[in-house]
Amino acid sequence: MVADNAKLRFQPGQFRDRFRLPAAPRGRECIYLCGHTMGLQPLAAADAVEAELERWARLGVAGRFDGPLAWVSYHELLSDALAELVGARRSEVVAMGSPTANLHQMMISFYHPHGDRRRILIEKGAFSSVRYAAESQLALHGLDPARNLVELPARRDGLHHEDDLEDYLEHYGDSVALVLWPGVQYATGQVFDLERITRSAAKAGVRTGLDLSGAIGNLELALHDWGADFAFWGSEKYLNGGPGAVGGCFVHARHADFHGPRLAGWWGHEPRTRFAMGPDFHPARGAAGWQLCNPPILALAPVRAALELFREAGGMRPLRHASLELTGRLARLIREQLDEKIRIITPLEPHRRGCQLSIQFRGRENAGRVLFERLEAHGVLCDWRQPGIMRAAPVPLYNTDEDVDRFVDLMVNLINA
């Protein structure tokens, strides 16, 4: 038991000196609580990009096949780390594309409206790009989004409940072709029971796609065991891969030899004959078969460097343990010192929240926005989302108890000023 507990011990902020923090006014380090939308830059990221620039300068096209960092297989250098982070087999993951492009790729293959089974089920208030993608895929099939895009509403507490999804599938599952659901609701910070959702969908004969953009690098995941058909993510949030970073996809092993429709590109061709340039497409087995173009090496290099930090930290279990402590501390301090002024809308049960807390301000309509802008002027970087939500996420890789304490102290002082 002692050894097991030791493995869980990652101190919040333990890798802080491995990242570059923006400066705050008067030269002090900022309080950076925006990892839910853009992670910090790892120090190793610049070195990784510089190394590939040097290889390009020195080798030119020969860099494609030169040594262990050969560009032809560079994306595979990320596969082990990604598989570990999402709880998958190596063949089930691939580093490629961006989140919405990857979602479209997946829906071409896994959204098959037929007969009465046409609907796509998402949560009301889903991230806009997911909703746009779902609407446009319906339109590509000649279907009316107003009738076939089902947005499951939140309850009066502002949260979505897995019970409601199960109830909908029990009564109307025969009309649903795809459940498209996030690991974390982007506005409220609510964490969902993805295993329960996936199994409920499978029981109803419905395919499941999961948006992990706010979940990867934040939560412990077990995609293979849960049985989701596909998942997609970006790498600029908790993975710290940089702005517009290369994302990734998961495709369950049962689809390894997929024979349905897909958008094909030469990098999805099986590697052994890829450069034969034949007229017939023979997809690689597993998730790699959904690639389109050769990987963008200069964009993948910082993601690879960032993923190495998760390995050094011991994986998601110790990081999740540290996250629960850090975000729990933030929630406790807000409730103790600011409960009359601030309402936390993120669920407070540990299994229903990740790094992020979303808060709303009681009282005047613009009070929250005014406080947000004053915090920003004092070197706090979090973000604002309508309607009136401030989101803050202490990330255990680089945030500390002191960050949380300073943040709450500043709110108390500014509110009472």
N, C-alpha and C positions, 0 to 999 in steps of 0.2 A: 504493500500500500504506500509506503514512503516513496518508493521509486516512481509509482504512478503519479503521486502528487507532485513530485519534483518535475516531472515532464510538463505539468500544467503551469509552472511558474515562469511566466514571461511578464516582466515588470512593465507597466504602461510607460511608454516613452523610451524603452530600452535601446531602440535603434535611432533615437532622435538625431544623434550626430552623424547618421548615415544619409541624412536628407538636407536639402537647402531650404531654409525658412525665409519667406519674404520679410523685409524690414518693416517696422512700424514707425510712426512719427517719433521724433526725438531719438532715433537710433535703437530703440528697444526691439527685441524680437516680437513679431506679431503673435496674437493668439489665433492660431490657424485651426478652424473648426469646420472646414469645407471639404473634407475628404470624401463626402458623399456625392460631390459633384466633380471635383478635380483634386486628385491626390498630389502630394508634394513631389518634387523632383529628387530621386535618389542621386547621391553623389556619383554613383557608378554609371548613371545613364549617359553622361557626357563622354566618359571614357569609352563606353561601348560603341557609341556612334562614331567617335573619332577613330577607333580601331578599324571600323568598316570603311570609313573614308580613306584611311591610309592603305587598306588592302585594295580598294578600288584604284587608287592612284598608282600603286606598285604593280598590280596584276592585271588591271583592265578586265576583259571578259574572262580571263583565266581564273579569276576569283570564283567563278560559278562552280568550279569543280575542285578547287584547291583546299586540301587539308580538312580538318575536323569542323571548320566553320564554313565549309563550302556553301555557297548561296543556294545551290540546287536543293539542298535538304535543310536549309537553315531553320525553316518553320518547325521542323521536327525536334529541334533543340528545346522547344517550349512545351512539347507534348507531355512529358512526364510531370512537370510542375502543374500544368493545367489539369491533367487527369487527377492528380492528388487533391487539388483545390475543389474540384466539383464532384469528387467521389465517383470516378469513372475508370474504365479501362483506357489504356493509351490509344487504342485504335478508335475509340469513341469520340475523341476530341481533335480539333484542329484550330490553330491560330490563323485567322483570316478575317478580312473584311471589316466592316463597321456594323454596329448593332442593327440598324434598320435594314441595311442591305442584306445582312445575314438572315434577318427575319423573313424578308421577301424570298430569299433563296429557299428557306425551309418551308414556307407556305406553298410554294410552287409544288413541292413534293408531298407535303403532308396535309394539305387542305383539299379534300376531294368531295365537294358537294354532289350528292346524288339522291334521287328520290325526294323524300321529305327531309332528309338529313342534310341541311344546308347552313345552319346557323353557326356563327362564331360567338363564343361566350367570353366576355372580358369584364373587368370590374368598372363600375361607374367612376369616372374621374381618372381613368388610366392615363399613363404618360402619352402625351399627344401624338408622338411619332408612332407608337404602337397602334393607336386608334386609326391614324391615317393609313397605315399599312393594311390593317384589317379591312377598312372601307374600300381601299383600292383593289384588294384581292377579290372582294365580293363583286366589285364592278367588273373586274376582268372575266369573271364567270357569268356576267350578265344578270347579277342578282342585285336587288334593291337593299342597300345598307339599312334603310329605315325599317325594314322588315326582318332582316337577317343578321344584323349586328345587335346582340343582346348585351346590355350593360347592367350587370347585377348591382343594384343600389346598396349603399351603406345603410346601416340602421341609424336610429336616432343618436347613438353615441358617436356617429361619424366614422365608424369602423365597418369593415366587411367581415362577415362571419362565415366560416367554412360550412356551418350548418345550412346556410341559405343556398350555397352552391350545391351541396348535396341534395337539398330539397328540390331545387330546380331540375337537376339531372334526373332525379327519381320520377318527376312528373313529365318532363319535356325532353328527356335525353334522346329520344328517337328523332328529334328535330335538330340535334346539335352534331356538327361535324368536327369541331375543334374547340377545345378549351385553351385559351391563351391567357396565362396568368403570371404575375410577377412574384419573385421571391420576397421583395420588399415594396410596399406601396410608396411611390416616390414622395408624395405630399405629406402623408401622415407618419411615415416611418414604420408602419405596421409590418411585422414579419408574418408570413403565412406558413401553414403546415403543408408543405408541398407534397409530402408523401401521402397525406390524406386526400389532397385534391387530385393527385394523379391516380390514385387507386379508385376514387369515386368516379372519375371520368372513364377509366378502363372498365369498371363494372357496368357502365351505361353504354359501352361500345364506342366511346369517343376518344379521339386522339388528343394528346396534351403537348403543348409547347410552353416552355417556361422562359420568362425574361429574367435573366440573372444579373443584369447590369448593376443593380444595387445590392446584390447578394454575394457575388464572388469576391473573395478576399475579406468578407464581412461575417459570413455565417459558415457553419459546418454543413456541407452538402453531401448527398449520397445518390446522385442521379441514376447510376446503374441499378442500384437496389430498388429505388423508388419506381423505376420503369417508365419515366417520361419518354415520349417519342423523340422530342428534340428540345434543345435549349440554345440560347444565344446570349451574348454579353459584349460589353465594351471593356476596355482596360484602363480608362483614364480616371476612374474613381478610386476604389480601394486598392486596385492593383498598381496604381501610381505609374502607369505606362506613358503618360504625357497627353497633351491635347490632341483629340482625334485619334488616339492610339488604336492600333490594330486590335480587333476584338477576337471572338472565337465562337465556335459552335460545338455542340454535343449532338450526336446521333446515336441512339441506342443500338447495341450490338445486334439486336434482332433484325435491324435494317441494314446490316453490313453489306449484304448483296442485293441492295435495293434495285428493283426493276421498274419502278414507276417513273413518272415525269420528273425531270430536273432541268435546270439551266446548266448546260455543259460548257466547260472551258478546258483548255489544254492542260492546265495544271491539275485538274481533277482526273486526268487520264492516268491509268496505272503506270507507275514510274518506270518499269522495265522497258516499255516501248514508247514512252512519252515522246522521245526525240526522233522517233521514226516518222512522225508527222503523217501517219496514215489517215485515211478518210473516215474510218470508223472509230467511234468513241467507246473506249473500254474503261469504265470508271474504276478508280482505286477502291479497294474495300474500305468500308467504314467511313468516318466523317471526312477523310481526305478527299473522297470522291466528289465533294461539293465545292471544291476550290475552282476558281476560274482562271486567275492569272498568277504568274510567278510572284512569290512573296516580296513585299516592299522591305528590303533589308534594313535600310536606314530608319524605318519606322518600327521594325521588329526588335532592333538591337536594344533600345531602352526598356521595352517590355521584358525582354529576356533578363536584363540586369535587375529589374524590379522584382521579378519572380524569384530570383535567387535569395532575396531577403526572406521570403516566406519559408524557404527550405532551411535557412539558417535559424529562423525563429522556432523551428520544430513543427511547422504546419499550422493548420487552423485551430486545432484544439487548444493549445496554450494561448493563442491570440484571442480566441473567442472568450476564454476564461478571463483574460485581462480586459477585454472589451466590456464584459458584463460588470466588472468592478468599476471601470472608468465611467461608463454611461450611467450606471447605477448611482455613482457618486454625484454626477451632475443632476440627475432626477431628484435625489434626496435633498441636495442643497437648494434647488429651486422650490421644492415643496416646503422646506423649512423656513426659507427666508422671503419667498416671493409668492406664496400661494394666493394671497389676496389680489395680486396684480397680474399673475401669469397662470395660464392653464396649459398643462402638457396634454397634447392630443394623441401622442404616441402611447400605445398600451404600456403599462408599467410592469406587467409580468415579464420576467427575463426571457422566456421562450418566445415572446411576441414582439420583441424589439431587437434591433441590432445596434450599431454605433450611434445611429441618428436619433435625436429627439426633435420633434416638431412642436412648437409652442405658439400659442395665441395669447393676445393681451386683452385683459378685461378692461372695460371702460370705454373711453373715446375711440371712435373708429380709426383715427390715424395715430393713436398713441404708439402702437407697435412699430409702425414705419418710422416714426420720429426716433424711437429708441434704437432701432436698427441702424439708422444713419449716424446717430451719435456714437454707437459702439464702433462702427466702421472708422469714424474719425479718431478713435482711441486705439486703433490697430487691431480690432477684432475682424477676422474674415470668416463670416458664415454666409447665409444667403436668405433671400426673401422670395416667397411664392404667394401668389393670390390663391384663395382669399385670406389675406392677413396672416400668413404663416411664416415664422422665422424658423429655419432649420439649422441645427448645429450638430456636428458629429465629431466627438473626440475619438481619434483613431489610435489604437494601442501601439502601432509601430512607432509613432512619433509624438503623440500627445501625452501629457503628464497630468498628475493630480494638480500640480500648480497651475497648468493651463485652465483646468476646470474651475479651480478656486478663484483665480483672477477674473475669469469670465463672469462668474456669479457676483463677485464683489463689485465689478464694474456696473453690472445691471442694477444692483441695489443702490449704488451711489448715484447713478444717472437717473434712475426712477425717482429717487428721493430729493434730487437736487432742485 
